[in-house]
Amino acid sequence: MKFSVSCAINIWIGASIGTLFCSIKGWQSIAAGFFYGGLAAIMGTMVGATAVNPALCGLPISKLPINDPGLAVGVFGLVLLGVTVLLVKSSLKIE
């Protein structure tokens, strides 16, 4: 699968999830959810591309202690998922 197709699918999935999360608050925030979900998907795609090839950002590949970049992406994604769940849970609990 080409990178551009993968990126487009990722953006639509992120925008859909953002729309679903923001539709909990009300119909006024659906456009913001669409935008921020798509923005998060773009940033996630960039982080994934950098984790696969650190030379994109000028990072020296030989200095990384992890031989498998997929492991680094998985651990980073797991930590990011945990932080996101905690933030969403606390923001819904405030009201």
Backbone hydrogen bonds, N-H to C=O, Kabsch-Sander energy under -0.5 kcal/mol:
donor,donor_aa,acceptor,acceptor_aa,energy
6,S,2,K,-2.2
7,C,3,F,-2.5
8,A,4,S,-2.2
9,I,5,V,-2.4
10,N,6,S,-2.2
11,I,7,C,-2.3
12,W,8,A,-2.2
13,I,9,I,-2.2
14,G,10,N,-2.4
15,A,11,I,-2.7
16,S,12,W,-2.0
17,I,13,I,-2.3
18,G,14,G,-2.5
19,T,15,A,-2.1
20,L,16,S,-2.2
21,F,17,I,-2.5
22,C,18,G,-2.2
23,S,19,T,-1.5
24,I,21,F,-0.9
25,K,22,C,-0.7
26,G,22,C,-1.0
29,S,26,G,-0.9
30,I,27,W,-1.0
33,G,29,S,-2.2
34,F,30,I,-2.3
35,F,31,A,-2.3
36,Y,32,A,-3.0
37,G,33,G,-2.3
38,G,34,F,-2.0
39,L,35,F,-2.3
40,A,36,Y,-2.3
41,A,37,G,-1.9
42,I,38,G,-2.1
43,M,39,L,-2.3
44,G,40,A,-2.4
45,T,41,A,-2.2
46,M,42,I,-2.1
47,V,43,M,-2.3
48,G,44,G,-2.3
49,A,45,T,-2.3
50,T,46,M,-2.2
51,A,47,V,-2.2
52,V,48,G,-1.9
53,N,49,A,-2.1
56,L,53,N,-1.9
57,C,54,P,-1.3
58,G,55,A,-0.9
59,L,54,P,-1.9
63,K,60,P,-0.9
64,L,61,I,-1.2
67,N,65,P,-0.5
71,L,68,D,-0.9
72,A,68,D,-1.1
73,V,69,P,-2.3
74,G,70,G,-2.2
75,V,71,L,-2.5
76,F,72,A,-2.5
77,G,73,V,-2.6
78,L,74,G,-2.1
79,V,75,V,-2.3
80,L,76,F,-2.5
81,L,77,G,-2.4
82,G,78,L,-2.1
83,V,79,V,-2.3
84,T,80,L,-2.3
85,V,81,L,-2.6
86,L,82,G,-2.1
87,L,83,V,-2.3
88,V,84,T,-2.7
89,K,85,V,-2.5
90,S,86,L,-2.3
91,S,87,L,-2.2
92,L,88,V,-1.9
93,K,89,K,-1.1
94,I,90,S,-1.0
95,E,91,S,-0.5
